[in-house]
Amino acid sequence: MRQNYSLVFLIVQILAISATTVKAQAQADVYQDQAKTLVERLSGVKMPADDSLVAQVAVKLRAGDKMGAAALAETQPNFLNSTVKLMALKMSTREETFRQPLNDFAAAFIGVTRDGIDARQLLTGNFYYMADPTKIPAGVTVRSNMAADLLSSDNHYTDLENPMIDIGAVLMKVNGQMLLDGAKNVVPNPDAAGVITSRAFMGAHAIAGTNRRAVQYTFQEFMCVPIGNWADISASDARIGRDIDRYPGGDALKFLTTCKGCHTQMDSFRGAFAYWDVQNNSIVNSMAGVRTGGYDSKGVSTKMNKNNTVFPGGFVTVDNSWVNNSQNPANATLFGFRGNGVASGTGVNAFATMVSNSTRFSQCMVKRVYDAVCRTNIDPDQNLPYLKQYAAQFEQSGYNLKTLFQSVAISPECAGQ
């Protein structure tokens, strides 16, 4: 009988040990699965279950260090070379598609994220990113002539998409944005504003037209607010240009109830871009030596005052000053402008500074990161509490995009996608 009890006791012990082992194995598998998902979320590529980075991330998760796990996951090269790059490419042009080659706008986003630079400098900084020639693999050609390959074309950046090049590793920050003057000389940019004055962004939005699109897309890409959502018919029409009919089809009411709402906003800021144009595939500014061919005697691009007989009493642009018509009650809460210089200013840098210091900029960056990492588009209106929470954390981190990616990637809302 005693032998039977001993046997039963032994079996119970074996079963208990086995159950503990199975439970431990199950927990280990959970952390491994979570680690795999986290790395894939941040890198945008499928990872083998036995990948060494996944295993290291799992160790962090097992220890309860979720932010550390996300930071480790960001060391996967495709975090910069795919996730950040594609997010930036989508923001860089009018088509809003990531299906395009690398450009100077996206290169700056990659560099600022990698280097932990205050993200507001993406809109206000006087720098750009290009390849460090000492880090280009032997036998690989990257065209790097400033005038021909960076300021007149994207040759330099398209060359960086060579499979042998780790874009995130070879980029270097260069202080002092440059432009071409009328004689094709390389000269300093007199009104540098980060990616807003990049060749990609200005080439998409300051070409032809009336430079209103540059304002529209600055708000659309960096405030996540399409023009229709910030139209305000109650604002002053004093800055609306002479090319906008106040009696479309002979109906003044149509202007007052439709056209006016958008133009009170765009036209009030449009003066910031008065000196900018695109000529011969290059971005030009009249203060950088371009005074002929498309500019008046004051250096204002002629497109700013074209079609001046449509409504001769409209506003005439004579310099690069602007005013903020988006501070009225209709938009004050939406944008949350803060600091000095939000009521008016001169030039693109002042305009971009106003945008980057707003609460809406921070919330928009949360949305951009969420859409990129969680693989679904978050509706700002329906998820404002989430955007506000992570925007506050973003600002507390010193506007660190890498930290924002980590926070969003481990957030419960993202995990559920």
ZAMARGU-4260 file (C-alpha; in steps of 0.2 Angstrom, whole numbers, plus 5000, padded with zeros to 4 digits):
<rodrens>
0) 5000/5000/5000 | 5014/5011/5005 | 5022/5008/4988 | 5006/5013/4979 | 5006/5030/4989
5) 5023/5033/4984 | 5019/5030/4966 | 5004/5041/4966 | 5015/5055/4974 | 5028/5053/4961
10) 5015/5054/4947 | 5008/5070/4955 | 5025/5078/4956 | 5029/5074/4938 | 5012/5081/4932
15) 5015/5097/4942 | 5032/5099/4935 | 5025/5096/4918 | 5011/5108/4920 | 5024/5121/4926
20) 5035/5118/4911 | 5020/5119/4899 | 5014/5135/4907 | 5032/5143/4907 | 5033/5138/4888
25) 5017/5145/4884 | 5022/5162/4893 | 5038/5162/4883 | 5029/5159/4867 | 5017/5174/4871
30) 5032/5185/4874 | 5040/5179/4858 | 5024/5182/4848 | 5023/5199/4855 | 5041/5203/4851
35) 5039/5197/4833 | 5023/5208/4831 | 5032/5223/4838 | 5047/5221/4827 | 5036/5219/4812
40) 5026/5233/4816 | 5040/5245/4818 | 5051/5238/4803 | 5037/5234/4791 | 5044/5217/4786
45) 5040/5200/4791 | 5052/5192/4804 | 5057/5174/4807 | 5051/5168/4824 | 5069/5163/4828
50) 5077/5179/4823 | 5090/5185/4836 | 5082/5203/4837 | 5065/5195/4841 | 5073/5185/4855
55) 5081/5201/4862 | 5065/5210/4861 | 5056/5196/4870 | 5068/5197/4884 | 5064/5215/4886
60) 5045/5212/4886 | 5047/5198/4898 | 5055/5210/4910 | 5041/5222/4908 | 5051/5235/4898
65) 5040/5239/4884 | 5048/5255/4879 | 5065/5247/4879 | 5058/5233/4869 | 5051/5245/4856
70) 5068/5255/4856 | 5077/5238/4852 | 5065/5234/4838 | 5069/5251/4830 | 5087/5245/4827
75) 5080/5234/4813 | 5086/5244/4798 | 5069/5244/4790 | 5062/5255/4803 | 5071/5270/4795
80) 5073/5263/4778 | 5055/5257/4776 | 5043/5263/4789 | 5049/5281/4792 | 5054/5283/4773
85) 5037/5278/4767 | 5028/5289/4780 | 5038/5304/4774 | 5036/5300/4755 | 5017/5300/4757
90) 5018/5317/4765 | 5030/5325/4752 | 5020/5327/4736 | 5003/5332/4730 | 4999/5314/4725
95) 5001/5308/4744 | 5008/5291/4738 | 5023/5282/4745 | 5025/5274/4728 | 5039/5285/4723
100) 5058/5286/4724 | 5067/5294/4739 | 5068/5313/4739 | 5076/5326/4750 | 5060/5328/4761
105) 5060/5309/4765 | 5079/5309/4768 | 5077/5324/4781 | 5063/5314/4790 | 5074/5299/4791
110) 5089/5309/4798 | 5079/5319/4810 | 5071/5303/4817 | 5087/5293/4818 | 5097/5308/4826
115) 5083/5312/4839 | 5082/5330/4833 | 5067/5340/4839 | 5054/5336/4826 | 5049/5355/4825
120) 5065/5358/4816 | 5058/5347/4801 | 5048/5363/4798 | 5060/5376/4804 | 5078/5370/4802
125) 5091/5377/4790 | 5099/5360/4786 | 5097/5345/4774 | 5102/5327/4774 | 5113/5319/4760
130) 5124/5304/4759 | 5141/5304/4768 | 5153/5299/4754 | 5164/5290/4766 | 5150/5278/4770
135) 5145/5273/4752 | 5150/5255/4749 | 5165/5252/4737 | 5159/5251/4719 | 5143/5260/4721
140) 5140/5276/4712 | 5130/5290/4720 | 5129/5306/4710 | 5132/5321/4722 | 5134/5337/4712
145) 5125/5350/4722 | 5118/5359/4707 | 5114/5345/4695 | 5110/5331/4707 | 5102/5339/4722
150) 5095/5356/4717 | 5090/5352/4699 | 5085/5334/4701 | 5083/5320/4713 | 5098/5310/4706
155) 5107/5309/4723 | 5092/5302/4732 | 5087/5290/4719 | 5104/5283/4719 | 5103/5280/4738
160) 5090/5266/4734 | 5103/5255/4728 | 5100/5238/4738 | 5118/5239/4744 | 5115/5255/4753
165) 5108/5256/4771 | 5100/5273/4769 | 5098/5276/4787 | 5116/5273/4790 | 5124/5283/4777
170) 5114/5299/4778 | 5123/5314/4786 | 5116/5331/4792 | 5122/5346/4782 | 5119/5364/4789
175) 5114/5377/4777 | 5101/5374/4764 | 5106/5379/4747 | 5097/5386/4731 | 5101/5390/4713
180) 5101/5408/4708 | 5097/5415/4691 | 5114/5411/4684 | 5113/5393/4691 | 5126/5397/4705
185) 5124/5388/4722 | 5119/5401/4735 | 5112/5400/4753 | 5093/5399/4755 | 5088/5415/4762
190) 5072/5409/4770 | 5075/5390/4775 | 5061/5381/4783 | 5066/5363/4784 | 5056/5351/4773
195) 5044/5365/4768 | 5058/5372/4757 | 5064/5356/4751 | 5064/5352/4733 | 5051/5339/4734
200) 5038/5349/4744 | 5041/5366/4735 | 5042/5357/4718 | 5025/5349/4721 | 5016/5364/4728
205) 5025/5380/4722 | 5025/5375/4704 | 5014/5386/4693 | 4997/5390/4702 | 4996/5404/4714
210) 5006/5397/4729 | 4990/5394/4738 | 4994/5375/4737 | 5009/5377/4747 | 4998/5384/4762
215) 4985/5371/4759 | 4997/5356/4760 | 5007/5363/4774 | 4991/5362/4784 | 4986/5345/4777
220) 5002/5336/4780 | 5008/5344/4796 | 4991/5348/4804 | 4981/5334/4797 | 4967/5346/4792
225) 4961/5347/4774 | 4956/5364/4768 | 4938/5360/4768 | 4939/5357/4787 | 4946/5374/4792
230) 4936/5385/4780 | 4929/5401/4789 | 4917/5412/4781 | 4917/5424/4796 | 4935/5429/4794
235) 4941/5444/4785 | 4942/5444/4766 | 4954/5458/4766 | 4969/5447/4760 | 4960/5438/4746
240) 4968/5440/4730 | 4962/5449/4714 | 4960/5433/4705 | 4945/5427/4715 | 4928/5433/4709
245) 4917/5440/4722 | 4902/5438/4711 | 4905/5420/4703 | 4891/5418/4690 | 4884/5435/4695
250) 4880/5428/4713 | 4888/5437/4727 | 4880/5425/4739 | 4890/5410/4732 | 4906/5419/4736
255) 4901/5423/4753 | 4895/5406/4758 | 4907/5395/4749 | 4923/5402/4740 | 4926/5415/4754
260) 4928/5402/4768 | 4943/5393/4760 | 4951/5409/4753 | 4951/5419/4770 | 4962/5405/4776
265) 4974/5401/4762 | 4976/5419/4756 | 4980/5426/4773 | 4995/5415/4774 | 5000/5414/4755
270) 5011/5429/4756 | 5024/5419/4765 | 5028/5411/4749 | 5028/5427/4738 | 5046/5426/4734
275) 5046/5407/4729 | 5044/5399/4712 | 5050/5383/4703 | 5060/5386/4687 | 5069/5374/4676
280) 5066/5360/4689 | 5074/5370/4703 | 5067/5379/4718 | 5071/5398/4717 | 5069/5413/4728
285) 5070/5431/4722 | 5080/5435/4738 | 5093/5423/4732 | 5097/5432/4716 | 5082/5428/4705
290) 5074/5444/4700 | 5070/5441/4682 | 5058/5429/4672 | 5042/5428/4683 | 5046/5441/4696
295) 5041/5459/4698 | 5053/5473/4703 | 5050/5470/4721 | 5054/5452/4720 | 5036/5445/4721
300) 5032/5431/4710 | 5020/5437/4696 | 5009/5422/4699 | 5004/5430/4716 | 4995/5444/4707
305) 4990/5436/4691 | 4972/5437/4683 | 4971/5454/4692 | 4956/5460/4682 | 4944/5447/4689
310) 4942/5458/4705 | 4953/5473/4704 | 4949/5478/4721 | 4956/5462/4729 | 4973/5461/4739
315) 4989/5465/4730 | 5004/5455/4736 | 5019/5467/4738 | 5030/5457/4750 | 5031/5441/4759
320) 5021/5446/4774 | 5006/5436/4781 | 4993/5436/4794 | 4984/5422/4803 | 4965/5422/4799
325) 4964/5405/4808 | 4963/5412/4826 | 4945/5415/4825 | 4933/5405/4837 | 4930/5393/4822
330) 4948/5387/4821 | 4956/5393/4837 | 4953/5376/4847 | 4957/5366/4831 | 4974/5372/4829
335) 4980/5378/4846 | 4992/5391/4840 | 5005/5395/4854 | 5019/5407/4857 | 5025/5423/4849
340) 5023/5427/4831 | 5006/5418/4828 | 4996/5433/4823 | 5007/5438/4808 | 5024/5437/4801
345) 5035/5437/4786 | 5042/5423/4776 | 5040/5404/4776 | 5051/5401/4791 | 5040/5412/4802
350) 5025/5403/4795 | 5032/5386/4798 | 5037/5391/4816 | 5019/5395/4819 | 5013/5378/4813
355) 5026/5368/4822 | 5023/5376/4839 | 5004/5372/4838 | 4995/5358/4847 | 4988/5352/4831
360) 5006/5349/4824 | 5010/5337/4838 | 4993/5328/4837 | 4996/5326/4818 | 5013/5318/4821
365) 5004/5306/4832 | 4992/5302/4818 | 5006/5300/4805 | 5015/5288/4816 | 4999/5278/4821
370) 4995/5276/4802 | 5012/5271/4798 | 5015/5258/4812 | 4997/5252/4816 | 4993/5249/4797
375) 4977/5258/4798 | 4971/5276/4797 | 4965/5284/4813 | 4951/5297/4812 | 4957/5313/4822
380) 4939/5318/4825 | 4934/5301/4833 | 4950/5298/4842 | 4955/5315/4849 | 4958/5310/4867
385) 4971/5297/4860 | 4980/5310/4849 | 4980/5322/4864 | 4987/5310/4876 | 5002/5304/4865
390) 5004/5322/4858 | 5008/5327/4876 | 5020/5313/4878 | 5028/5318/4862 | 5031/5336/4867
395) 5037/5330/4884 | 5050/5319/4875 | 5057/5335/4866 | 5047/5331/4851 | 5057/5315/4848
400) 5050/5305/4834 | 5059/5289/4838 | 5051/5290/4855 | 5034/5293/4848 | 5036/5278/4837
405) 5039/5268/4852 | 5025/5274/4862 | 5012/5272/4848 | 5018/5255/4844 | 5016/5248/4861
410) 5000/5257/4865 | 4984/5246/4868 | 4975/5254/4854 | 4989/5250/4841 | 4990/5232/4848
415) 4972/5229/4844 | 4975/5232/4826
</rodrens>
